[in-house]
Amino acid sequence: MPGPVRAFAEHQPTTSIVNALRGLLTQQPVGTEIWTALGWCFGVLILAYAFATLLYRRKQRG
């Protein structure tokens, strides 16, 4: 597997979010998994906001 693909596969957001939610719902300790999940959620939110703002401004210019 190529390096960038391997890095993403090892640190992809779905696993950390699912593990954190599973731990929270079953009242088990989540450790640092919750911070990884929140980091991914925050990162995706920032990227989506930036992309939406860029598209909105481009559309407003005509």
KETIZA-988889 format. One line per field, with one value per residue (C-alpha): residue in one letter; residue number from 1; x, y, z. Coordinates in pm, 1 decimal. Each point is the difference from the previous one (the first is absolute). Example, Ala and Ser with C-alpha at 12.3 -4.5 7.8 and 13.67 -1.06 7.14 Angstrom:
BEGIN
r A	S
k 1	2
X 1230.0	137.0
Y -450.0	344.0
Z 780.0	-66.0
This chain:
BEGIN
r M	P	G	P	V	R	A	F	A	E	H	Q	P	T	T	S	I	V	N	A	L	R	G	L	L	T	Q	Q	P	V	G	T	E	I	W	T	A	L	G	W	C	F	G	V	L	I	L	A	Y	A	F	A	T	L	L	Y	R	R	K	Q	R	G
k 1	2	3	4	5	6	7	8	9	10	11	12	13	14	15	16	17	18	19	20	21	22	23	24	25	26	27	28	29	30	31	32	33	34	35	36	37	38	39	40	41	42	43	44	45	46	47	48	49	50	51	52	53	54	55	56	57	58	59	60	61	62
X 0.0	142.6	120.1	-276.3	-273.4	154.4	21.7	-366.6	-106.1	180.4	-141.3	-337.7	-285.7	-266.7	173.9	77.1	-351.2	-167.3	228.4	-60.1	-377.6	0.3	197.5	-224.3	-322.8	116.7	145.1	350.5	317.0	80.0	353.2	142.8	-236.7	-250.8	258.2	93.9	-367.4	-66.4	311.9	-118.4	-349.5	140.3	241.5	-272.6	-222.7	272.6	69.9	-370.8	-46.4	297.3	-117.0	-358.7	122.8	223.1	-285.6	-241.5	238.5	74.6	-371.3	-70.0	261.4	-191.3
Y 0.0	346.1	214.3	266.1	-261.8	-207.9	306.2	83.0	-363.0	-11.8	334.4	25.8	179.9	-269.8	-240.5	258.9	145.6	-342.8	-116.6	318.5	-23.4	-369.0	71.4	289.3	-191.0	-305.8	217.4	-136.7	210.5	158.4	122.0	224.4	-134.4	276.6	270.8	-160.8	-20.7	361.2	110.6	-171.7	147.8	347.6	-35.0	-113.7	285.1	258.3	-138.9	-9.8	357.8	123.9	-179.5	126.6	355.9	-20.8	-127.0	261.1	287.4	-132.3	-25.9	351.8	147.5	-137.4
Z 0.0	-87.7	291.6	3.3	-34.1	278.9	228.0	-59.2	51.2	333.5	119.0	-168.9	178.1	-5.2	236.0	266.9	-9.7	17.7	280.7	199.9	-44.0	89.9	316.1	99.5	-62.7	193.5	279.1	-57.3	18.5	-334.9	75.8	-269.7	-264.1	78.3	-72.3	-329.3	-98.5	99.1	-187.4	-317.2	35.6	56.9	-292.5	-238.7	120.4	-67.2	-348.5	-87.7	123.6	-202.0	-313.7	36.6	56.4	-307.3	-217.2	135.2	-68.2	-347.4	-77.1	131.3	-235.4	-290.3
